[in-house]
Amino acid sequence: MIVLTAVYALGTAGYALLEGCTLFDAAYMTAITLSTVGFAEHVPLDDAGRLWTILVITLGVGGVSFAFTSVISLVISGDVNEMLGRRKLQTAVEQLRGHVILCGFGRMGALTLQHLTKVSARVVVIEFSAERCIKLKERNILHIHGDATEEEVLLQAGLLHCGALVAVLPSDADNVYVTLTANGLRPDLTIIARAEQPSTAPKLKHAGATRVICPQIVGAHKIADILTRPNVVDFFEIAAAGIELEMDEFVVRPESPLCSKTLLESNIRRTADATVIAVKTNAGETVYQPGPDHRMQQGDTLILIGKSGVSTRLRALQDCPDASSQSLCVRDRDHDG
């Protein structure tokens, strides 16, 4: 299109200068010349005009041939489908709100994605490797092919609208840079970053990471716990798997019937088949093993343990318009699936 437009503009300018005609007449002469329709000359041409016509025809035929060949090449090579696919992918990412941006699809990134997928979390992966992006595409996972350390790539992944960012790139320096960039654009964003070396953890905290995960430290603690408290480790693994038991958290909304009630009055143990083992208040204080007279307030986060589906049953309870019908509401929603 650029070549054809340039030839048309050049032909129009040449006719206007050589023959002294108006731009409209010059544009008309160029159009009938390039299209080779064989119309009579609208502007009487001298020898210079005829030579210019020969040049315009030559350039026009060459430009059309080049444009046609380029279009056929795009279609045959699949570049058009690829461009349309990228646009469709970008549109899907732009529509997301509250999703998780996962920077890096290495071993730790793949495992993180696996666990997030199990809980139906919406995830956008940023990966630099084209080979890994192909695997993500085959699995229909939203992804951005690019460098996560670049601000533009983070914005393409929906940084301004996401709920959290996970930086698990293989390089500690890259994770620090991603954290700095993301924190600069979204100071309120929850950022979880991996530190390959324990010495990098303070730097990530200083860069704005909410939580820092160091596999070496986590692994060392797990080994020590297995050796000293094996039954406790088994209990938490069962709870984390969500098969027999499940540990979850639940935020008390302002309109919730749980608001301003004590744990005894809420009857959570009976209606949701769960036990509140801790409460993180809206002020940031954590109350462990709260008593039955503990009063829940707006914004409190309940840490619960119970049979699988704890948070689902509590959400059903919270959505009830009338606190007096809590038990019935929970039973009906569980029955309806």
C-alpha positions in Angstrom: 0.0 0.0 0.0 2.9 2.4 0.7 4.4 1.6 -2.7 1.2 2.2 -4.6 0.4 5.4 -2.7 3.9 6.7 -3.4 3.6 6.0 -7.1 0.2 7.6 -7.3 1.4 10.7 -5.4 4.5 10.9 -7.6 2.5 10.6 -10.8 0.0 13.3 -9.8 2.8 15.7 -8.9 4.6 15.0 -12.2 1.5 15.7 -14.3 0.7 18.9 -12.4 4.3 20.2 -12.8 4.9 19.2 -16.4 1.5 20.0 -17.9 0.5 22.9 -15.6 -2.9 21.3 -14.9 -4.9 21.2 -11.7 -4.3 18.6 -9.0 -7.7 17.0 -9.8 -6.9 16.7 -13.5 -3.4 15.4 -12.6 -4.9 12.8 -10.2 -7.4 11.7 -12.9 -4.6 11.3 -15.4 -2.6 9.2 -13.0 -5.6 7.0 -12.1 -6.4 6.2 -15.8 -2.7 5.6 -16.5 -2.1 3.3 -13.6 -5.3 1.4 -14.1 -4.5 1.0 -17.9 -8.3 1.4 -18.7 -7.5 3.0 -22.0 -9.5 6.2 -21.6 -8.7 9.2 -23.8 -6.2 11.7 -22.4 -8.0 14.3 -20.3 -5.1 16.7 -20.5 -3.3 17.2 -23.9 0.2 15.9 -23.4 3.4 17.1 -25.0 6.5 15.0 -25.4 7.5 15.4 -21.8 4.1 14.4 -20.6 4.2 11.3 -22.8 7.6 10.3 -21.4 6.2 10.8 -17.9 3.2 8.6 -18.7 5.6 5.8 -19.8 7.4 6.2 -16.5 4.2 6.1 -14.5 3.0 3.0 -16.3 6.3 1.3 -15.6 6.3 2.2 -11.9 2.6 1.4 -11.6 2.9 -2.1 -13.1 5.9 -2.8 -10.9 4.2 -1.5 -7.8 1.0 -3.5 -8.4 3.1 -6.7 -9.0 5.1 -6.1 -5.8 1.9 -5.4 -3.7 0.1 -8.5 -5.1 3.2 -10.7 -4.4 3.5 -9.4 -0.9 -0.2 -10.2 -0.1 0.1 -13.7 -1.5 3.3 -14.3 0.5 1.6 -13.1 3.7 -1.4 -15.4 3.2 0.7 -18.5 2.2 3.2 -18.1 5.1 0.4 -17.8 7.7 1.5 -14.4 8.9 -2.0 -13.0 8.5 -3.5 -15.7 10.7 -0.7 -15.1 13.2 -1.3 -11.4 13.3 -5.1 -11.9 13.7 -4.3 -14.4 16.5 -2.1 -12.0 18.3 -4.8 -9.3 18.1 -7.5 -11.6 19.4 -5.2 -12.6 22.2 -4.4 -9.0 23.1 -8.1 -8.1 23.0 -8.9 -11.0 25.5 -6.1 -9.7 27.8 -7.4 -6.1 27.7 -10.8 -7.3 28.9 -9.5 -8.9 32.0 -9.8 -7.4 35.5 -8.3 -8.6 38.7 -6.2 -11.3 37.0 -2.7 -12.5 37.9 0.3 -11.7 35.8 2.9 -14.5 35.8 6.3 -13.4 34.7 8.3 -16.4 33.5 7.2 -19.9 32.4 10.1 -21.9 33.6 9.9 -24.8 36.0 8.6 -22.7 38.9 6.4 -20.6 36.6 4.8 -23.8 35.1 4.1 -25.2 38.6 2.6 -21.9 39.7 0.4 -21.8 36.7 -0.7 -25.4 37.3 -1.9 -24.5 40.9 -3.5 -21.3 39.9 -5.4 -23.1 37.1 -6.7 -25.6 39.6 -8.5 -22.8 41.6 -9.8 -21.2 38.3 -7.6 -18.1 38.7 -7.3 -15.9 35.6 -3.7 -15.7 34.6 -1.7 -13.9 31.9 1.8 -15.3 31.3 4.7 -13.2 30.1 7.4 -15.3 28.4 10.4 -14.4 26.3 11.0 -17.8 24.8 9.1 -18.4 21.5 9.2 -22.1 22.1 7.5 -21.9 25.5 4.9 -19.4 24.0 4.0 -22.1 21.5 3.3 -24.5 24.3 1.2 -21.9 26.0 -0.8 -21.3 22.8 -1.4 -25.0 22.4 -2.9 -25.0 25.9 -5.1 -21.9 25.2 -3.4 -20.0 28.0 -3.4 -16.2 27.7 0.2 -15.0 27.2 2.4 -12.2 26.0 5.5 -12.9 24.0 8.0 -10.4 25.3 10.5 -9.3 27.9 8.8 -8.9 31.3 11.4 -6.3 32.4 10.0 -3.9 29.8 7.3 -1.5 31.0 5.4 -1.7 27.7 5.1 -5.5 27.9 3.8 -5.3 31.5 1.2 -2.8 30.4 0.2 -5.1 27.5 -0.4 -7.9 30.1 -2.9 -5.6 31.9 -0.7 -4.3 34.8 -3.0 -1.4 35.5 -6.0 -3.7 36.0 -4.5 -6.9 37.4 -4.9 -8.1 41.0 -1.4 -9.5 41.5 2.0 -10.0 39.8 4.3 -13.0 40.3 7.9 -12.6 39.2 9.6 -16.0 38.8 12.2 -15.2 36.2 15.4 -17.2 36.3 17.5 -14.1 37.1 17.3 -12.4 40.4 18.3 -9.1 38.7 15.4 -9.4 36.3 13.0 -10.1 39.2 14.2 -7.0 41.0 13.8 -4.9 37.9 10.3 -6.3 37.2 9.3 -5.6 40.8 10.7 -2.0 40.6 8.8 -1.3 37.4 5.5 -2.8 38.6 5.7 -1.1 41.9 6.4 2.2 40.2 3.3 1.9 38.0 1.0 0.3 40.7 2.2 1.0 44.3 -0.9 -0.8 45.6 -0.3 -4.0 43.7 0.4 -7.3 45.4 3.8 -8.5 44.1 5.2 -11.9 44.8 8.8 -12.4 43.7 11.2 -15.3 43.7 14.8 -14.9 45.0 17.2 -17.5 43.8 19.8 -16.3 46.4 18.8 -15.5 50.0 20.8 -12.3 49.8 18.4 -11.0 47.1 15.4 -11.2 49.4 16.0 -7.8 51.1 16.6 -6.1 47.7 13.2 -7.4 46.4 11.5 -6.2 49.6 13.1 -2.8 49.1 12.0 -2.8 45.4 8.4 -3.2 46.5 7.7 -6.9 46.7 4.8 -7.8 49.0 6.2 -11.3 49.6 9.5 -12.9 48.6 9.9 -16.6 48.1 13.3 -18.2 48.3 13.2 -21.9 47.3 16.4 -22.6 49.2 14.9 -21.2 52.5 11.5 -22.8 51.9 13.1 -26.2 51.2 15.3 -26.0 54.3 12.4 -25.2 56.5 10.3 -28.0 55.0 13.1 -30.6 55.6 13.5 -29.4 59.2 9.7 -29.6 59.7 9.6 -33.2 58.3 12.3 -34.3 60.6 11.0 -32.6 63.8 7.2 -32.5 63.2 6.2 -35.1 60.5 2.6 -35.4 61.6 2.1 -31.6 61.5 3.5 -31.6 57.9 1.2 -34.4 56.9 -1.8 -32.5 58.3 -1.0 -29.3 56.4 -0.3 -31.2 53.1 -3.7 -32.9 53.4 -5.3 -29.5 54.1 -3.4 -27.8 51.2 -4.6 -30.6 48.8 -8.2 -29.7 49.6 -9.2 -33.4 49.5 -10.3 -34.1 53.1 -9.6 -30.7 54.6 -9.2 -27.3 53.2 -7.6 -24.1 54.6 -9.0 -20.9 53.1 -9.5 -17.2 53.8 -12.6 -15.2 53.7 -13.1 -11.4 53.8 -16.2 -10.0 55.6 -17.9 -7.5 53.3 -19.8 -4.5 54.6 -23.2 -5.9 53.6 -22.5 -9.3 55.0 -24.8 -10.7 57.7 -21.6 -11.8 59.6 -20.7 -8.1 60.1 -20.8 -7.0 63.8 -21.7 -10.6 65.0 -19.6 -12.7 67.3 -18.4 -16.1 66.2 -20.9 -17.7 68.4 -23.8 -15.7 66.9 -22.6 -16.3 63.4 -22.8 -20.1 63.9 -20.2 -20.6 61.2 -19.2 -24.0 62.5 -22.7 -25.4 61.9 -23.7 -23.5 58.7 -20.4 -23.7 56.8 -18.9 -26.7 58.5 -15.7 -24.8 59.2 -13.6 -23.6 62.2 -12.1 -20.1 62.4 -8.5 -20.6 63.5 -7.4 -16.9 63.1 -8.8 -13.5 62.3 -6.8 -10.7 60.6 -8.6 -7.5 61.5 -9.0 -4.6 59.2 -6.4 -2.7 61.3 -3.8 -5.4 60.5 -3.8 -7.2 63.8 -4.0 -11.0 63.7 -6.0 -12.8 66.5 -5.1 -16.5 66.8 -7.6 -19.0 68.1 -10.4 -16.3 68.6 -12.9 -17.1 71.2 -16.7 -17.4 70.7 -17.2 -13.8 71.8 -14.9 -12.4 69.2 -16.9 -9.9 67.1 -16.3 -9.7 63.4 -16.1 -6.4 61.7 -16.1 -5.1 58.1 -12.9 -5.9 56.3 -11.8 -8.7 58.7 -10.2 -11.7 57.1 -11.2 -15.0 58.5 -8.7 -17.9 58.3 -10.7 -21.1 58.3 -10.2 -24.9 58.1 -12.9 -27.4 57.2 -14.1 -29.7 54.5 -13.5 -28.9 50.9 -15.6 -25.9 49.7 -15.2 -23.7 52.8 -15.1 -20.4 51.0 -17.9 -21.4 48.7 -20.2 -22.1 51.6 -19.3 -18.9 53.3 -19.8 -16.9 50.2 -23.3 -18.4 49.9 -23.9 -17.4 53.5 -22.6 -13.9 52.9 -24.8 -13.4 49.9 -28.0 -14.2 51.9 -30.0 -11.0 52.1 -31.4 -12.0 55.5 -29.1 -13.1 58.3 -31.9 -15.1 59.9 -32.0 -17.4 56.9 -28.3 -18.2 56.9 -28.6 -22.0 57.5 -31.3 -22.5 54.9 -29.5 -20.4 52.3 -26.3 -22.5 52.7 -28.1 -25.8 52.6 -30.1 -24.7 49.4 -27.0 -23.6 47.6 -25.1 -26.7 48.4 -28.0 -28.8 47.2 -28.2 -26.9 43.9 -24.5 -27.3 43.4 
